[in-house]
Amino acid sequence: MRRGDGAPGALAGGDPEDGGVLKEGFLVKRGHIVHNWKARWFVLRQNTLLYYKLEGGRKVTPPKGQILLDGCTITCPCLEYENRPLLIKLKTRTSTEYFLEACSREDRDAWAFEITGAIHAGQPGKVQQLHIQRNSFKLPPHLSLHCIVDKMHDSATGIRPSPNVEQGSTYKKTFIGSSLVDWLISNSFAANRLEAVTLASVLLEENFLKPVGARSTGAVRSGDLAEQFLDDSTALYTFAESHKQKISLREDINLSTMELSGTVIKQGYLAKQGHKRKNWKVRRFVLRKEPAFLHYYDPAKEENRPVGGFSLRGSLVSALEDNGVPTGVKGNVQGNLFKVITKDDTHYYIQASSKAERAEWIEAIKKLT
């Protein structure tokens, strides 16, 4: 998020060093000594990327650390961790490496764009070039599609198909559209996402790839070549020779998979109060429809499985007052809070990073209740 409208004591705002903030929000950072992953609140300024610990629903000052951007290089997408496809890698002038994980492809790309601009802030020509590249397209000449496909099949560095679910059906040996776009950029077959999407569309046109499921199949019918392949985390594809019939829903999908089969309509990092210990932790929330569920994931864990979730049918959602600590909230936590009460009367207390973000989540949830 950009500079937020957070109340005093909330995550966004309330910091005496707030001047010159370009972007702030949650990212998950890899530790330097022990390579564990922890959510931190990041604040981007022109020359520095600061990160803070979170305690009791608010950032702890002074900052836990800082990344000096002068002379820094950025890699995005970074595919060094198979189970963390939404990484940004920063390498400082002293060769210190930082790995930062976003909650979505859009969030990752927004952070990467702002950080790149901050790194080159003293070079106006470079910043202008970045804006031009963001909206330009040039297909690299003399591409060998067979060479690209061969590398895609490489067991060590290629695309690794896996079972994926779309609209309640499981498809073996598939991959999502945004993952292929990341891979094409990371392997220097494309310079930007628009170029990668067009290249992937060519691979579809030449029958190296096949769409799987209703979403990607529908896009192929588009008349515009650049729009036939979807840079999307819900669109599925497979290699042409490994296209398989979908598995029977009754045989292979349990209730948990059914919950996760809905279309993702919103996701992001939010702080949540625990049910037993009442402590606050950052979770990646994913809102789905058809069926309507809100799941939350532990960003510190490698596996992409929710640690909790609930049906939204019959639920109530409302904003909590910003003045003082609301009833039901433990600790000195206030600002940008909202509550979801499920049909079975379970209460979930959640904190957004700004009033605007809270309003967006409440509106999105209400549409599904």
C-alpha positions as CSV (number, residue, x, y, z in Angstrom):
1,M,0.0,0.0,0.0
2,R,1.0,3.6,-0.5
3,R,1.0,6.0,2.5
4,G,-2.1,4.9,4.5
5,D,-4.6,6.8,6.6
6,G,-3.9,4.8,9.7
7,A,-5.0,6.1,13.1
8,P,-2.4,6.9,15.8
9,G,-0.8,3.7,16.9
10,A,-1.9,1.8,13.9
11,L,0.5,0.2,11.5
12,A,0.5,2.9,8.8
13,G,1.3,6.3,10.2
14,G,2.1,7.4,13.8
15,D,5.8,7.2,13.3
16,P,8.0,10.3,13.7
17,E,10.1,9.2,10.8
18,D,7.1,9.0,8.4
19,G,8.4,11.8,6.1
20,G,9.3,10.7,2.6
21,V,7.5,7.3,2.7
22,L,7.1,5.9,-0.8
23,K,5.4,2.6,0.1
24,E,4.7,0.5,3.2
25,G,3.1,-2.8,4.1
26,F,3.7,-6.4,5.1
27,L,6.3,-8.6,3.4
28,V,7.7,-11.9,4.6
29,K,11.5,-11.8,5.1
30,R,14.0,-14.6,5.3
31,G,16.3,-14.5,8.3
32,H,20.0,-14.0,7.8
33,I,21.4,-16.5,10.3
34,V,18.6,-18.9,10.8
35,H,16.8,-19.1,7.4
36,N,13.3,-18.9,8.8
37,W,10.6,-16.7,7.4
38,K,8.8,-14.0,9.4
39,A,6.3,-11.3,8.5
40,R,7.7,-7.7,8.9
41,W,6.2,-4.3,8.3
42,F,8.3,-2.6,5.6
43,V,8.6,1.1,4.9
44,L,10.3,2.2,1.7
45,R,12.0,5.6,1.5
46,Q,14.1,7.0,-1.3
47,N,17.4,5.5,-0.1
48,T,16.4,2.9,2.5
49,L,14.0,0.0,3.0
50,L,13.2,-0.3,6.8
51,Y,11.5,-3.2,8.4
52,Y,9.8,-3.5,11.8
53,K,8.7,-6.3,14.1
54,L,5.0,-6.5,14.9
55,E,3.8,-6.8,18.5
56,G,0.3,-6.4,19.8
57,G,-1.0,-5.4,16.4
58,R,1.4,-2.5,15.9
59,K,4.9,-2.0,14.6
60,V,7.7,-1.9,17.2
61,T,10.1,1.1,17.0
62,P,12.9,1.6,16.4
63,P,13.2,-0.5,13.2
64,K,14.4,-4.1,13.4
65,G,16.7,-3.4,10.5
66,Q,17.3,-1.5,7.3
67,I,18.4,-2.2,3.7
68,L,20.5,0.5,2.1
69,L,19.4,0.8,-1.5
70,D,22.4,2.7,-2.9
71,G,24.2,0.3,-5.2
72,C,21.5,-2.4,-4.6
73,T,20.4,-4.9,-7.3
74,I,16.9,-6.3,-7.5
75,T,15.8,-9.7,-9.0
76,C,12.1,-10.1,-9.7
77,P,10.7,-12.6,-10.2
78,C,13.1,-14.7,-8.0
79,L,12.6,-18.4,-8.4
80,E,15.3,-19.7,-5.9
81,Y,12.7,-21.2,-3.6
82,E,10.3,-23.6,-5.3
83,N,7.5,-23.2,-2.6
84,R,7.8,-19.4,-2.5
85,P,7.1,-18.2,-6.1
86,L,6.3,-14.5,-5.1
87,L,9.8,-13.5,-4.0
88,I,11.9,-10.4,-4.5
89,K,15.6,-10.7,-4.1
90,L,17.8,-7.7,-3.1
91,K,21.6,-7.7,-3.1
92,T,23.3,-4.8,-1.5
93,R,26.6,-3.2,-2.5
94,T,28.3,-5.4,0.2
95,S,26.7,-8.6,-1.4
96,T,24.2,-9.1,1.5
97,E,21.2,-10.9,0.1
98,Y,17.6,-10.2,1.2
99,F,14.6,-12.4,0.2
100,L,11.2,-10.8,0.6
101,E,7.9,-12.5,-0.2
102,A,4.7,-10.7,-1.1
103,C,1.1,-12.0,-0.8
104,S,0.3,-11.9,-4.5
105,R,1.8,-11.4,-7.9
106,E,0.3,-7.9,-8.1
107,D,1.7,-6.9,-4.7
108,R,5.1,-8.3,-5.5
109,D,5.3,-6.4,-8.8
110,A,4.2,-3.2,-7.2
111,W,6.9,-3.5,-4.5
112,A,9.5,-4.4,-7.1
113,F,8.6,-1.4,-9.3
114,E,8.7,1.1,-6.3
115,I,12.0,-0.4,-5.0
116,T,13.6,-0.2,-8.4
117,G,12.5,3.4,-8.7
118,A,14.0,4.2,-5.3
119,I,17.3,2.5,-6.2
120,H,17.6,4.6,-9.3
121,A,16.1,7.8,-7.8
122,G,19.3,9.7,-8.5
123,Q,19.1,8.8,-12.2
124,P,16.0,10.5,-13.7
125,G,16.7,8.9,-17.2
126,K,16.7,5.4,-15.7
127,V,13.4,6.1,-13.8
128,Q,11.8,7.3,-17.1
129,Q,13.1,4.2,-18.8
130,L,11.5,2.0,-16.2
131,H,8.1,3.6,-16.8
132,I,8.4,3.1,-20.5
133,Q,9.4,-0.6,-20.1
134,R,6.4,-1.1,-17.8
135,N,4.1,-0.3,-20.7
136,S,6.1,-1.4,-23.7
137,F,6.4,-4.6,-25.7
138,K,9.0,-6.1,-27.9
139,L,9.2,-9.8,-28.7
140,P,12.9,-10.9,-28.7
141,P,14.0,-11.8,-32.3
142,H,15.0,-15.2,-33.5
143,L,13.4,-17.1,-30.6
144,S,13.7,-20.9,-30.8
145,L,10.4,-22.2,-29.3
146,H,11.8,-25.8,-29.2
147,C,14.7,-24.5,-27.1
148,I,12.4,-22.8,-24.7
149,V,10.2,-25.9,-24.4
150,D,13.2,-28.1,-23.8
151,K,14.3,-25.9,-20.9
152,M,10.8,-25.9,-19.6
153,H,11.0,-29.7,-19.3
154,D,14.4,-29.6,-17.5
155,S,13.9,-31.6,-14.2
156,A,16.1,-29.2,-12.2
157,T,15.4,-25.7,-13.5
158,G,12.2,-26.1,-15.6
159,I,8.5,-25.9,-14.9
160,R,7.3,-28.5,-12.5
161,P,3.7,-29.5,-13.1
162,S,1.6,-30.6,-10.1
163,P,-2.1,-31.3,-9.3
164,N,-4.2,-28.1,-9.3
165,V,-7.9,-27.5,-8.6
166,E,-10.2,-25.3,-10.7
167,Q,-13.9,-25.0,-10.0
168,G,-14.1,-28.2,-8.0
169,S,-12.1,-30.4,-10.5
170,T,-8.6,-31.6,-10.0
171,Y,-6.2,-31.7,-12.9
172,K,-2.9,-33.6,-12.8
173,K,0.4,-32.3,-14.2
174,T,-0.6,-28.7,-14.6
175,F,0.9,-25.3,-13.8
176,I,-0.6,-21.8,-13.3
177,G,-0.2,-19.0,-15.9
178,S,1.5,-16.5,-13.6
179,S,4.2,-19.2,-12.7
180,L,5.1,-19.6,-16.4
181,V,5.3,-15.9,-16.9
182,D,7.7,-15.7,-13.9
183,W,9.8,-18.5,-15.3
184,L,10.1,-16.9,-18.8
185,I,11.3,-13.6,-17.3
186,S,13.6,-15.3,-14.8
187,N,15.3,-17.3,-17.6
188,S,15.7,-14.2,-19.8
189,F,13.3,-15.4,-22.5
190,A,11.2,-12.2,-21.9
191,A,12.1,-8.8,-20.5
192,N,8.7,-8.0,-18.9
193,R,5.3,-9.6,-18.2
194,L,3.6,-8.3,-21.4
195,E,6.4,-9.9,-23.5
196,A,6.2,-13.1,-21.5
197,V,2.4,-13.3,-21.9
198,T,2.7,-12.9,-25.7
199,L,5.5,-15.5,-25.9
200,A,3.3,-18.0,-23.9
201,S,0.4,-17.2,-26.3
202,V,2.7,-18.2,-29.2
203,L,3.6,-21.5,-27.4
204,L,-0.2,-22.1,-27.1
205,E,-0.7,-21.2,-30.8
206,E,2.1,-23.7,-31.8
207,N,0.5,-26.5,-29.7
208,F,3.4,-26.7,-27.2
209,L,1.0,-25.9,-24.4
210,K,-2.6,-26.7,-23.8
211,P,-5.2,-24.8,-21.7
212,V,-6.8,-26.7,-18.9
213,G,-10.2,-25.8,-17.3
214,A,-12.8,-23.3,-18.3
215,R,-10.8,-20.1,-17.5
216,S,-7.8,-20.7,-19.6
217,T,-9.8,-22.4,-22.4
218,G,-12.1,-19.4,-22.7
219,A,-9.1,-17.0,-23.1
220,V,-7.7,-19.1,-26.0
221,R,-10.9,-18.2,-28.0
222,S,-9.9,-14.5,-27.8
223,G,-8.9,-13.0,-31.2
224,D,-5.9,-11.1,-29.8
225,L,-2.8,-13.2,-29.6
226,A,-1.4,-11.3,-26.6
227,E,-4.6,-12.0,-24.6
228,Q,-4.8,-15.8,-25.3
229,F,-2.6,-16.7,-22.3
230,L,-3.6,-15.5,-18.9
231,D,-1.0,-14.2,-16.4
232,D,-3.2,-15.4,-13.6
233,S,-2.9,-17.6,-10.5
234,T,-6.2,-19.3,-11.3
235,A,-5.6,-20.1,-15.0
236,L,-4.2,-23.6,-15.6
237,Y,-2.1,-25.0,-18.4
238,T,-0.2,-28.2,-19.2
239,F,2.4,-29.5,-21.7
240,A,0.6,-30.7,-24.8
241,E,1.8,-34.3,-24.5
242,S,0.7,-34.6,-20.9
243,H,-2.8,-33.4,-21.0
244,K,-4.9,-35.6,-18.8
245,Q,-8.6,-36.0,-18.2
246,K,-9.8,-34.3,-15.0
247,I,-10.1,-36.6,-11.9
248,S,-13.5,-37.5,-10.6
249,L,-14.6,-35.0,-8.0
250,R,-16.1,-37.7,-5.8
251,E,-13.0,-39.8,-5.8
252,D,-10.2,-37.4,-5.1
253,I,-11.5,-34.2,-3.5
254,N,-12.2,-34.0,0.2
255,L,-14.1,-31.2,2.0
256,S,-11.0,-29.2,2.5
257,T,-10.2,-29.2,-1.2
258,M,-13.8,-28.2,-1.9
259,E,-13.4,-25.2,0.3
260,L,-10.3,-24.2,-1.6
261,S,-11.9,-24.7,-5.1
262,G,-13.6,-21.3,-5.2
263,T,-12.3,-18.3,-7.2
264,V,-9.9,-16.1,-5.4
265,I,-11.2,-12.5,-5.3
266,K,-9.0,-10.9,-2.7
267,Q,-5.9,-11.7,-0.7
268,G,-3.4,-9.9,1.5
269,Y,-1.6,-9.8,4.8
270,L,-3.7,-9.0,7.9
271,A,-3.1,-9.3,11.6
272,K,-5.3,-11.8,13.5
273,Q,-6.0,-12.4,17.2
274,G,-5.6,-16.0,18.2
275,H,-8.6,-17.9,19.7
276,K,-6.7,-19.5,22.7
277,R,-3.7,-17.4,23.6
278,K,-5.2,-14.2,22.2
279,N,-1.9,-13.1,20.7
280,W,-1.7,-11.3,17.4
281,K,0.0,-12.8,14.4
282,V,0.3,-11.8,10.7
283,R,-1.5,-14.1,8.4
284,R,-2.0,-14.2,4.6
285,F,-5.8,-14.1,4.1
286,V,-7.4,-15.4,0.9
287,L,-11.1,-14.7,0.1
288,R,-12.8,-17.1,-2.2
289,K,-16.3,-17.3,-3.8
290,E,-18.4,-20.2,-5.0
291,P,-18.0,-21.5,-2.3
292,A,-17.6,-18.4,-0.1
293,F,-14.7,-19.0,2.3
294,L,-12.1,-16.9,4.1
295,H,-8.9,-18.9,4.7
296,Y,-5.7,-17.8,6.4
297,Y,-2.1,-19.1,6.0
298,D,1.0,-18.9,8.1
299,P,3.5,-17.0,5.9
300,A,6.4,-18.6,7.9
301,K,5.6,-22.1,6.7
302,E,6.7,-23.5,3.4
303,E,3.6,-25.5,2.5
304,N,0.8,-23.7,0.9
305,R,-1.9,-25.0,3.2
306,P,-4.3,-22.9,5.3
307,V,-3.9,-23.0,9.1
308,G,-7.6,-22.0,9.4
309,G,-10.6,-20.8,7.7
310,F,-14.4,-20.5,7.8
311,S,-17.5,-20.4,5.6
312,L,-18.9,-16.9,5.1
313,R,-22.5,-18.0,4.5
314,G,-24.6,-16.4,7.3
315,S,-21.6,-14.5,8.7
316,L,-21.6,-10.9,9.9
317,V,-18.8,-8.5,9.4
318,S,-18.3,-5.0,10.9
319,A,-15.7,-2.4,11.6
320,L,-14.7,-1.8,15.2
321,E,-14.3,1.6,16.8
322,D,-10.9,3.3,16.4
323,N,-10.9,5.2,19.7
324,G,-9.7,2.9,22.4
325,V,-9.5,-0.9,22.6
326,P,-12.8,-2.5,21.5
327,T,-14.6,-5.2,23.5
328,G,-13.2,-8.7,22.8
329,V,-9.8,-7.4,21.7
330,K,-6.9,-8.4,24.1
331,G,-3.9,-6.2,24.6
332,N,-3.4,-2.6,23.7
333,V,-4.5,-3.2,20.1
334,Q,-6.5,-0.5,18.3
335,G,-7.0,1.1,15.0
336,N,-8.3,-0.4,11.7
337,L,-9.9,-3.4,13.4
338,F,-12.9,-5.4,12.1
339,K,-14.7,-8.4,13.3
340,V,-16.3,-11.4,11.5
341,I,-18.9,-13.5,13.4
342,T,-19.6,-16.8,11.7
343,K,-22.9,-18.7,11.5
344,D,-21.8,-20.8,14.5
345,D,-21.1,-17.6,16.6
346,T,-17.3,-17.9,16.4
347,H,-15.7,-14.4,16.6
348,Y,-12.6,-13.4,14.5
349,Y,-10.8,-10.2,15.3
350,I,-8.7,-8.9,12.4
351,Q,-6.6,-5.8,11.9
352,A,-5.9,-4.1,8.5
353,S,-3.0,-1.7,7.9
354,S,-5.2,1.3,7.1
355,K,-8.9,2.4,7.2
356,A,-9.0,2.1,3.4
357,E,-7.8,-1.5,3.4
358,R,-10.3,-2.3,6.2
359,A,-13.1,-0.9,4.2
360,E,-12.1,-2.9,1.1
361,W,-12.0,-6.2,3.0
362,I,-15.4,-5.5,4.7
363,E,-17.0,-4.6,1.4
364,A,-15.6,-7.7,-0.3
365,I,-16.7,-10.1,2.6
366,K,-20.2,-8.6,2.8
367,K,-20.9,-9.4,-0.8
368,L,-20.4,-13.1,0.0
369,T,-22.3,-13.4,3.3
